[in-house]
Amino acid sequence: MNAEFFWKMVKREVDRQQTSFEWLYRKTGIPKGTFSSWKTRNIIPRADEAYLIAEALGCRWNTSLTAGMRPAIPLIHHWKRL
């Protein structure tokens, strides 16, 4: 999965819930600047950070974890509504 797809899925869920990224920043505790940097630099967050995002949006997620690789890539396309 590439970062563009990751952020597209996050935005789709934020829009579907009629909320905002501002709300998501507060809910996850991840600074706005960090989110902006990830999106601008086309970066997928680490698995623990992606988990916070998924949890805040009320989604389940699976991860593809490969020993020694960073970041572990979340498979957001497997998110299911809780």
Summary of the structure (lengths in Angstrom):
residues: 82
radius of gyration: 11.8
end to end distance: 22.6
largest distance: 37.4
contacts: 214
relative contact order: 0.21
helix: 54%
strand: 10%
